[in-house]
């Protein structure tokens, strides 16, 4: 039932905005860096698309960065 609701919401164009904070290592000799961004997810964040969110954040960190560790996810809006 949940999958049907998600597919219907995606087809209707619903989306949700989240503030995401993550830490990652840029190079082996540099300490940790922190990234903070607002991400829009269609239709909303759930277990099935969490990996896509991590990959998106990893892409924003840079090409030599390690896989980020998500430290905070906060839904924005009502």
HELIX and SHEET records of a PDB file:
HELIX    1   1 UNK A    2  UNK A   12  1                                  11    
HELIX    2   2 UNK A   47  UNK A   49  5                                   3    
HELIX    3   3 UNK A   50  UNK A   61  1                                  12    
SHEET    1   A 3 UNK A  32  UNK A  41  0                                        
SHEET    2   A 3 UNK A  16  UNK A  25 -1                                        
SHEET    3   A 3 UNK A  69  UNK A  75 -1                                        
END                                                                             
